[in-house]
Amino acid sequence: MSYYDLLPFRKLHLRKLRGLRRLEEGTYCYKMDYYLFLDESGDHGLTKINPDFPVLVLCGILISGGNYRVLRARINELKIQIWGNKGIVFHSKEIRKRENDFSLFKDREVMMRFIEGFNSIVSECNYRIISTAIRKEAYKDRYHNPFTGVYQKALSFIIERTVFSLDERRMDVPQVKIVAESRGNSNDLDIMRHIEYLKIHGTGYVSAYRINNYGFNYAFLKKSFNINGLQFADMLAYPIARYVINSFDPSVNFDLMKKKFYQDNEGKMQGYGLKIFP
């Protein structure tokens, strides 16, 4: 049994699920709380690496409770404008392939209306992007036993930079709630244990005290919960990956996204809101 197996982890109680559902309904929100919505583009496997997509990107959207209410409402407005209801769940891959609920994007006019509307949300809403891109071939070359922990490594970088970002506020200390898409019981448990490990040991750059200062409680939710923050993270993860690969994604204006990354005082995003490793 590994040390990880001995760690306690916080169970997700039903009242937390109810609270997140109320958040999507617009009746539950603490303005001083922050949400860190997480979704990825690519997979964490290292055995067979796709040469056309050799990265794993974990995209974090750091947003206050008050600003999330605005983002949630804007996304719902776009859904109603295009589909007539807010029950649609955005999925980046299906949108690119124009499948299922997104087959109507075969009509170029509808697709352009959606892109214009979504880009306006990207540009006008208030949030920060904190993301990690793992170059998987280089990661394999660097580590003797690299076949576990790629997602965890990416998450550690994001939690570090979330602490750095919030430290700059120098105001009341908010509590951060990590909200990630459920990846199955086993994977969710691995991530829970990793977060608890960081809360006990910290990282090489951030102490356990500083991490615990912001709470970093967590929830893992299925797509069927229709959490707009998770869908927003999913939509931005893919263009970040294409940027790292040095390609181009026409569905999201990356120049608009650049302004939303956590940056230093000189506007540098790499190493701050975009950690490329190694």
C-alpha positions as CSV (number, residue, x, y, z in Angstrom):
1,M,0.0,0.0,0.0
2,S,1.4,3.4,-1.0
3,Y,1.4,6.5,1.2
4,Y,-1.3,7.9,-1.0
5,D,-3.6,5.1,0.1
6,L,-3.3,6.2,3.7
7,L,-4.4,9.7,3.0
8,P,-7.9,10.9,4.1
9,F,-10.0,12.6,1.5
10,R,-13.1,14.8,1.7
11,K,-16.3,13.1,0.6
12,L,-18.7,15.0,-1.6
13,H,-21.9,15.3,0.4
14,L,-25.3,15.6,-1.1
15,R,-25.7,19.1,0.2
16,K,-22.7,20.2,-1.9
17,L,-24.3,18.8,-5.0
18,R,-27.5,20.6,-4.2
19,G,-25.5,23.8,-3.7
20,L,-23.9,23.5,-7.1
21,R,-27.2,22.9,-8.8
22,R,-28.6,26.0,-7.1
23,L,-25.6,27.9,-8.4
24,E,-26.5,26.9,-12.0
25,E,-30.1,28.0,-11.3
26,G,-28.8,31.4,-10.2
27,T,-30.0,31.1,-6.6
28,Y,-26.8,30.2,-4.8
29,C,-23.6,32.2,-4.9
30,Y,-21.2,33.7,-2.5
31,K,-19.5,36.7,-4.1
32,M,-16.3,36.3,-2.1
33,D,-15.9,32.6,-3.0
34,Y,-13.9,31.6,-6.1
35,Y,-14.5,28.7,-8.4
36,L,-11.8,26.9,-10.2
37,F,-13.5,25.0,-13.1
38,L,-11.3,22.4,-14.7
39,D,-11.4,20.5,-17.9
40,E,-8.8,19.0,-20.2
41,S,-8.0,18.6,-23.9
42,G,-6.1,15.5,-24.9
43,D,-5.6,12.4,-22.7
44,H,-3.1,11.6,-20.0
45,G,-1.9,8.3,-21.6
46,L,1.8,8.1,-22.4
47,T,2.0,4.6,-24.0
48,K,0.6,5.6,-27.4
49,I,1.1,9.3,-28.1
50,N,-0.8,10.8,-31.0
51,P,1.9,12.7,-33.0
52,D,-0.8,15.1,-34.2
53,F,-1.9,15.9,-30.6
54,P,1.1,15.2,-28.3
55,V,-0.1,17.3,-25.4
56,L,-2.4,17.2,-22.4
57,V,-3.9,20.6,-21.5
58,L,-5.6,21.1,-18.2
59,C,-7.5,24.4,-18.4
60,G,-8.6,26.2,-15.2
61,I,-11.1,29.0,-15.1
62,L,-10.7,31.0,-11.9
63,I,-13.7,33.2,-11.3
64,S,-15.4,34.8,-8.3
65,G,-19.0,33.8,-7.4
66,G,-20.4,37.1,-8.5
67,N,-18.7,37.0,-11.8
68,Y,-19.7,33.4,-12.4
69,R,-23.4,34.4,-12.2
70,V,-22.7,36.8,-15.1
71,L,-20.9,34.2,-17.1
72,R,-23.5,31.5,-16.4
73,A,-26.3,33.9,-17.6
74,R,-24.4,34.9,-20.7
75,I,-23.9,31.3,-21.7
76,N,-27.5,30.5,-21.1
77,E,-28.5,33.4,-23.2
78,L,-26.4,32.1,-26.1
79,K,-27.9,28.6,-25.7
80,I,-31.4,30.0,-25.9
81,Q,-30.5,32.2,-28.9
82,I,-29.2,29.3,-30.9
83,W,-31.2,26.3,-29.6
84,G,-34.2,27.8,-27.9
85,N,-33.4,26.3,-24.5
86,K,-30.6,26.3,-22.0
87,G,-30.5,22.5,-21.6
88,I,-27.8,22.1,-24.3
89,V,-24.4,21.0,-22.9
90,F,-21.4,22.4,-24.8
91,H,-18.9,19.8,-25.8
92,S,-15.8,21.1,-27.8
93,K,-15.2,17.9,-29.7
94,E,-18.8,17.6,-30.8
95,I,-18.9,21.2,-31.8
96,R,-15.8,20.8,-34.0
97,K,-17.3,17.7,-35.6
98,R,-20.7,19.3,-35.9
99,E,-22.3,16.2,-34.3
100,N,-25.5,15.5,-32.3
101,D,-26.9,18.8,-30.9
102,F,-24.4,20.7,-32.9
103,S,-25.3,19.3,-36.4
104,L,-27.1,22.6,-37.0
105,F,-23.6,24.1,-37.3
106,K,-23.4,22.6,-40.8
107,D,-25.3,25.8,-41.6
108,R,-22.4,28.3,-41.8
109,E,-24.6,31.2,-40.8
110,V,-25.7,29.5,-37.6
111,M,-22.1,28.5,-36.9
112,M,-20.9,32.1,-37.3
113,R,-23.6,33.4,-35.0
114,F,-22.5,31.0,-32.3
115,I,-18.8,31.8,-32.7
116,E,-19.5,35.5,-32.6
117,G,-21.7,35.1,-29.5
118,F,-19.2,32.9,-27.7
119,N,-16.2,35.1,-28.5
120,S,-18.1,38.0,-27.0
121,I,-18.5,36.0,-23.8
122,V,-14.8,35.2,-23.9
123,S,-13.9,38.9,-24.3
124,E,-16.4,40.6,-22.0
125,C,-16.7,38.4,-18.9
126,N,-14.4,38.7,-15.9
127,Y,-12.3,35.6,-15.1
128,R,-8.7,34.3,-15.3
129,I,-7.4,31.4,-17.2
130,I,-4.8,29.3,-15.4
131,S,-3.7,26.3,-17.4
132,T,-1.0,23.7,-17.9
133,A,0.2,22.0,-21.1
134,I,2.2,18.8,-20.7
135,R,4.4,17.9,-23.7
136,K,4.0,14.2,-23.3
137,E,7.1,13.0,-25.3
138,A,9.4,15.3,-23.4
139,Y,7.7,14.3,-20.1
140,K,8.4,10.6,-20.9
141,D,12.0,11.5,-21.7
142,R,12.5,13.4,-18.4
143,Y,11.1,10.9,-15.9
144,H,12.2,7.4,-15.2
145,N,8.7,6.2,-14.4
146,P,6.4,8.7,-16.1
147,F,3.3,6.5,-16.6
148,T,1.4,7.9,-13.7
149,G,0.6,11.4,-12.5
150,V,0.5,13.5,-15.7
151,Y,-2.9,14.9,-14.7
152,Q,-1.7,15.4,-11.1
153,K,1.4,17.2,-12.3
154,A,-0.7,19.6,-14.4
155,L,-3.1,20.2,-11.5
156,S,-0.2,21.0,-9.1
157,F,0.9,23.7,-11.4
158,I,-2.6,25.2,-11.6
159,I,-3.1,25.1,-7.8
160,E,0.3,26.9,-7.3
161,R,-0.6,29.6,-9.8
162,T,-4.1,30.0,-8.3
163,V,-2.5,30.7,-5.0
164,F,-0.1,33.2,-6.6
165,S,-3.0,34.9,-8.4
166,L,-5.2,35.2,-5.3
167,D,-2.2,36.4,-3.2
168,E,-2.1,39.5,-5.4
169,R,-5.6,40.6,-4.3
170,R,-4.4,41.5,-0.8
171,M,-8.0,41.5,0.4
172,D,-10.2,39.2,2.3
173,V,-9.1,35.6,1.8
174,P,-11.7,33.8,-0.4
175,Q,-12.4,30.1,-0.4
176,V,-11.7,28.3,-3.6
177,K,-13.9,25.5,-4.8
178,I,-12.5,23.2,-7.4
179,V,-15.2,21.9,-9.8
180,A,-14.0,19.2,-12.3
181,E,-15.8,16.9,-14.6
182,S,-16.0,13.4,-13.2
183,R,-13.6,11.0,-14.9
184,G,-14.9,7.9,-13.2
185,N,-14.7,6.8,-9.5
186,S,-11.1,5.5,-9.7
187,N,-9.8,8.6,-11.5
188,D,-11.8,11.0,-9.2
189,L,-10.4,9.2,-6.2
190,D,-6.8,9.6,-7.5
191,I,-7.3,13.4,-7.9
192,M,-8.9,13.7,-4.5
193,R,-5.9,12.0,-2.9
194,H,-3.5,14.3,-4.8
195,I,-5.3,17.4,-3.6
196,E,-5.2,16.1,-0.1
197,Y,-1.5,15.3,-0.5
198,L,-0.9,18.9,-1.5
199,K,-2.8,20.1,1.5
200,I,-0.5,18.2,3.7
201,H,2.8,18.6,2.0
202,G,2.4,21.6,-0.3
203,T,4.5,21.8,-3.5
204,G,8.1,22.9,-4.2
205,Y,6.9,26.5,-4.4
206,V,3.7,26.8,-2.2
207,S,3.4,25.6,1.3
208,A,0.6,23.5,2.6
209,Y,-0.4,26.4,4.8
210,R,-0.9,28.7,1.8
211,I,-2.9,26.1,0.0
212,N,-5.2,25.4,3.0
213,N,-5.6,29.1,3.5
214,Y,-7.8,29.1,0.3
215,G,-9.6,25.9,1.1
216,F,-9.5,24.1,-2.2
217,N,-12.5,22.0,-1.5
218,Y,-13.6,20.0,-4.6
219,A,-16.5,18.4,-6.5
220,F,-16.5,16.0,-9.4
221,L,-19.6,16.3,-11.5
222,K,-20.9,14.6,-14.6
223,K,-21.7,16.4,-17.8
224,S,-25.4,15.8,-17.2
225,F,-25.3,18.4,-14.4
226,N,-25.0,21.0,-17.2
227,I,-22.5,23.2,-15.3
228,N,-21.7,26.2,-17.6
229,G,-18.3,26.8,-15.9
230,L,-17.1,23.3,-16.8
231,Q,-18.4,23.8,-20.4
232,F,-16.5,27.1,-20.6
233,A,-13.3,25.4,-19.5
234,D,-13.8,22.6,-22.0
235,M,-14.3,25.2,-24.8
236,L,-11.1,27.0,-24.0
237,A,-8.9,24.0,-23.4
238,Y,-8.7,22.9,-27.0
239,P,-7.6,26.2,-28.5
240,I,-4.9,26.4,-25.8
241,A,-3.7,23.0,-26.9
242,R,-3.6,24.1,-30.6
243,Y,-1.7,27.2,-29.6
244,V,0.9,25.0,-27.8
245,I,1.2,22.7,-30.7
246,N,1.6,25.8,-32.9
247,S,-1.7,25.3,-34.8
248,F,-4.9,27.2,-35.1
249,D,-8.5,26.7,-34.0
250,P,-10.9,29.0,-35.8
251,S,-13.8,28.5,-33.4
252,V,-12.3,30.7,-30.6
253,N,-10.3,33.9,-31.1
254,F,-7.1,33.1,-29.2
255,D,-6.1,36.8,-29.2
256,L,-9.2,37.4,-27.1
257,M,-8.2,34.6,-24.8
258,K,-4.7,35.9,-24.3
259,K,-5.9,38.9,-22.3
260,K,-7.7,36.6,-19.9
261,F,-4.6,34.5,-18.8
262,Y,-3.0,35.2,-15.4
263,Q,0.0,37.4,-16.3
264,D,2.9,39.2,-14.7
265,N,3.1,43.0,-14.5
266,E,4.6,43.1,-18.0
267,G,1.8,41.0,-19.6
268,K,3.7,37.7,-19.8
269,M,1.4,34.7,-19.7
270,Q,3.8,31.8,-20.2
271,G,4.9,30.5,-16.9
272,Y,2.0,32.3,-15.3
273,G,-1.5,31.6,-16.7
274,L,0.0,29.1,-19.2
275,K,2.6,26.7,-17.8
276,I,4.1,24.6,-20.6
277,F,6.0,21.6,-19.1
278,P,8.6,20.4,-19.6
